[in-house]
Amino acid sequence: MSPSRVFVLNCSKDICQERMFALGELHANYIPSSILAKKIQCYNERSKKLIPFLQKSCRTHVIDSEQQFSQTKKTLCSFVEPTIVHVRSSGSDGSANVKGQI
């Protein structure tokens, strides 16, 4: 089964590393290393090959995630929302309760 929609969070190696190091400072066991930089580079190289395939096969949204997290989240949500949930009552006893919770 292939995906119907893909979100690509685009972020440079430098920004990604900076954020990982900042996150690591909060955890005593985290040791920054060159391995992290290599993994980020490898991920970016593989993504460059995969993204054109995804763009041909499904709806692909590339989102600039170098901006503030709140702005990235708003951009991502703009592709997903509004989400409409249709609740249909059935003959079960709990159906009215479910509608009340939504």
N, C-alpha and C positions, 0 to 999 in steps of 0.2 A: 504494500500500500504506500503510495507516495504522498508527501505532505501537500496540503492545499495552500498553505501560506508559510513563508519563512521570514524571520526577522534577523537581519545582520546588524550587529552593533559594531560600528566601525570606529576603531580607536588606534592611534599610533602606538608603536612599541614604547616610545619614551613616556607617554602619558600612562599607559598601562603599567609599566614598571614603577613609575612614581606612585601610583595608587596602591600597587601591591606592597611596596616598601612601607608606605604609610599605614596600611592595614597590618603589616607585620610588626610594626612598632608597638601595637596594642597587645601582641601576644609574646610572652616571654620565650617560648620555644622556637619562634620563627627566626631563621638565619638567612638573610638575603644572600644570594649567590649569583654567579654568572649562569647557572643552570636555568634560572627563571628567564633571563634574557633570551637564552637559546630556545626555550619552549615557546615563548611569545613569538619569536621570529619564525619558528617552524609552523605555528598555528596560522600566522598571517600568510605565509607562502602557500600553505594548503588551501586556505580560504580563497585565495585569488584564483585557484584552479577550479574550485567547487562552485563559486558564486555564479559564473556565466551559465553553467549547467542548470542551476536552480532557477535562474531568471527565465530560462527557456521552458522549464517544466512546471512552474507554479508561480503564484504571486509572491514576489520577493520585495521586501522593503529594507532598504539600506538606511540605517539611522546613525547620525553622527553622535557618538557617545563620548566625545571629548569635552562636551559642554557639561554644565552642572547636572548632577543626577536628576534633580527635579525636572529640568527641561527635557532631558532624555526620556524620562518616564512619561511626560506629557505628550511628547512626539509619538512614543510607542502606543500610548493609549488612544491617540487620535486615529490610529489605524484599526484599532480593535473596537472602540466604543462608538456609538452606543450599542450595547448588547441588549437585545430584547429577548426576554424569557417569556414564553407563552405557557401559562399553567392552565391545564384543562382539568376540570373537576371530573372525577370518576365516581363510580358507585361505592368506593371504599369509605370506611368510617373516618380515616385519617385525612381525606382529601381536603376538607375544609380547614383543618389545622395547618396543612402545608401552605395553602393560599394565605392564611393569616401570617405565617412566618416570613413570607416574601414581602 
